[in-house]
Amino acid sequence: MLHAPIQTVVILGLAKGAIFALMALGITLTYRAARVINFAQGEIGTTAAFVAWWLIAKHGQPWVVGALLALAVAGLIGYGMHRFIALPMREAPRTSVMITTLGVAFLLFGIELKLFGPSPETLPTPFSGSSWGIHVGSFVLTPIYITAMLVAGAIAGGLALLLTRTRFGLGVLASAQDPASARLLGIPANLVSAFTWIAAALLGGIAGLLVAPTQGVFFAFQMSGLIFFRGLVASLIGGLDSLPGAVVGAIVVGEIDSFAGFIFNRSAGVPELVLLAIILVVMVVRPAGLLGAEVAA
């Protein structure tokens, strides 16, 4: 049974959806530009969270310093994937590239275990010691959730403007389906690839920095199993080639996850089963997703 006011569950779903949207936007951006699902997206977020924790909690650095250096590491991972995977495998089947990104996820998992250990850790928030928040029924919308919602909205809007109102953005969108058109727009294919992988990695890193404090503790491979899965579901529901669809799908997934968590609060794994069932239905009824374009294979 639902043991919380409806508005509480809805607001929590929106807050969760904001974090899922960051992951979904990164997944969709990579797929839109390179026709590849980046399975390392979630683990880049975990790595960023560990780097931030190491600097902030272990070495007493300011939160902003830890976050910026964590994002720098995420960006370097994204550039490395562009340089050593996307470019050498440009002519390879897309399936092979996706499997390679899965290998990167497990490589990052191993590095996390080696450098930081298997023990769960706690990442402080930039609002540590602050007691303010927005009360909705019995639920308090904490500053980190509010930040996630604002950041997700700003990034979604910024990406939409960049990709639809600038020549570079149009080149990014054109590069996957027609690389020649991108070159005619004056956008080098290498620059498009570098932007895509770095931007997606940064989105994964931001998601990791925002979700780690909300979970209480985080550990190696957590983001891959928790946030990446939900981000991928959001992308599939909204449409893998639609950035607005990624946001819409993330809100849907956030609400489903929130309601399932409250209704089946004593049954672990039920939210995941519900999401999998919904994905099966969406893939059968509308394989392109709610806002994706129906394109012939």
N, C-alpha and C positions, 0 to 999 in steps of 0.2 A: 504493500500500500504506500501511497504518497504521504509522507509524514512532514511536509513542509508546505507553506503557502505557495500557490502557483506562481506569483510574481517573483518569489525567491528563486525558484527553479529556473524561470525564464531568464532572469538577470544573470544567474550563474552560467547558464548556457551561452549567453551573449559574451560573457567574459572569457569563457573557454574557447568559444568560436573565434575570438580575436586572435588568440595564440595559434589556433589551428590554421587560421587564415595566413599567417606569416609563413608557415611551412608549406601550405597549399600553393601560395603564390610562387615560392621558389621552385616547387615541382612543376607547376604549369609553365613558368618562364622557361625552364630548361627544355621541357617538351615542345613548347611552341617554337623555340628557336633552333633546337637540335634534334627534335623528334626522339628524345631519349628521356626515360624516367631515371632520375639520379637517386639511386638507392642509398647513397652515402649522405644524403641531405640531413637525415636525423642525427647521424653520428657526428657530423660536423658541429651540430648544436651541442651535443654532449661534450665534445672536445673544448668548445668555447666556454662552456660552463666550468669545466675543470681548470682551464687556464685562469679564468676570472677568480675561481675559488682559491687557487694557489697563490695568486697575487694579493687578493683582498683578505682572505681569512688566515692564510699561512704567513704572509709577509707584511700585513698591515698597510697595504697600499690603499689610497682612496678608491671608492667604488668606480668612479669615472675612469680612472687610470686602468684598473683591472678590466673593465668592460671594453675600453678602446683597444687594449692590447689583445684581448680575447677575440675581438672582431678582426683585428689585423691578422691573427693566426688563421681565422676562418677564411679571410680573403686570400691568404697565401695558399691554403689548401685548395680553394676554388681555382686559383691561377695554376697550381700544379696539375689539377685535373684537366684544365684546358691545354696546358703545355705537353703533358705526357700521356694523355688519353685521347682528348678530343681531336687534336691535330694529327697525331700518328694514325689514328683510327678513323679518319674522315671518310674514307671509302669503304670501311668495314661495315658489315650488317649492323643495324641499330641494336639488335638483340645482343650482339657481342659486346657493344659498348655498355649496355645496361648491366650485363653480367660483370664487366670490369668495375663498374661503380659499386656493385655489391661487394667485390673484392676489396675496394677502398674502405668500405664501411667496416669490414672485419679487420682490416689493417689498423684503422683508427681505434677499434675496440682493443686490439692487442697492445697498441701504444699506450692507451689509457690505463690498462691493467699494469703495464710495466712501469710507467712513470708515477701513477697516482694510487695504484693499488685497488683491490676489489671492495674496500669498505665504503659504505654510503657516506656522503659528505653533505654539508649544509652550506648553501651559498647565501650570504647576507643580501638583503635588498638595499637599494639606495635610500630607503625610508626606514631603516632600522631605528627603533626607538620612538618612531612616530605612531600615535594611536588614532589618527584621524581616518575616516572612511565614510562611505555612504551606506546608511542602514536601509535595507530593503527587507521588511518583515524581520525574520530572525537571522538573516544573512547580512554580513558586512562586506561590502564591495571594497576590498583593501586597495591601497595606493598602487600596488604592483599590478592588480587587475585593471584598474583605471588606466594606468600607463600602457598596458598591453592593448587596450581598446583604442586609445589615442594613437599609439604608434602604428597599429595595424591599419587604421583609417588613413593616416598620413601617407604611409608607404603605398597603400593601394591607390590612393588618389595621385600620388607622385608618379607611380609606374604608368598609370593610365595616361597621364599628360605626356610623359616622356615617349611612350610607345605610339601614341596616336597624333601628337602635335609637333613632333620634331622629325627631321629627316633621318637622324640616326635611329630613332625608335622605329620608324617605318622600315628602315633597312633591317633591323633586328627581326621584325615580324615577317619580312619578305624572304629572309635568308634561308629558312628551312625549306620552303616550297619552291623558291626560285632564286638561287644564289646570284644568277646573272642580273636580276632586277636590283638586288642589293648593291652590286658593283656599279650599276648604272646610276644609283643614287649617291655614289661616291663613298660607300661604306665598305672598307676592306673586310673580307670574310674572317680574317684572324682577329680583328678588333671586335667584331660581333660575337665571336666565340668566347673571347676573353671576358667581355662584359657579361655575357650570359652566365658563365660558370662562376665568376666572382660574385655577381649580384645574387645568384641563387645561394651561394655559400654564406654570404652575409645575412641573407634572410634566415637561413638555418641557424646561424650564430645568434641572431637577435632573438629568435624563438627560444633557443636554449637558455639565454640569459634571463628571459622573462618567465619561462616555465619552471626552471630549477627552484627558485624561491617559493613558488606556489605549491610545490610537491612536498615541502618539508625537507626531504633528503633527495639526492640524486646519486646515480651510480653508473658505471660503464654500461653502455648499450641501452640505457633507459629511454633516450629520446627516439631511438629506432623502433623500439617496441611500443612506445606510448604515443608520442607526438607524430612521428613520421607516418605510422599506420593511419591515424586519424586525418592527417594532412592529405595522404593519398586517397583516402575515401572521399574527402571533400572535393578533391580535384576530379575524381571519377564521377561524382554526383553532379558537379557543376559543369563538367566538360574539360578534358585535359588541354584543349586548345583555347580556353576562355579564361582570361584573368578575372573579369567580373564573376564568372561562374565559380572560380576558386573561392571568392569571398562568400558568395551565396551558399555554396556547398559547405564551407566552414561553419557558417551560422547554423545551417541545418544539422550538421554533425554535432556542433556544440550543444544544441537544444536536445537532440536525441541522447547524447551522452549524459547530459544533466538529468533528464527525466528518467532514463534507464537506471542511472546511479541511485536516484532517490527511491524509485519504485522497487528495485531489486538490490537494496543496499546491503543485504546479507548474502548475496549470490555473486561471488567474484567471477568475472569473465562474461557476465550477461550483456553488458553494454557492447563488448566486442562482437558477440554473437548477433545482436540486433543490427549492428552496423554491417556485418557481413551479409546478413539476410537482405538488407536494403540494397546493398551493392548488387547482389544477384538479380534483384528485381529491376533495378535501373539498367543493368547491362543487357537484360532481356528485352525490356520495353523500349529503352532509348539508349543504345550503346554510346552515342556521342555525348551523353549527359544532358542536363537540363538546358544549358545555354551554349553547348558546343555545336559546331557546324557539322551538318551531315555531309561528309565527304566520301566519295566512292574510294575504295581501297585500290 
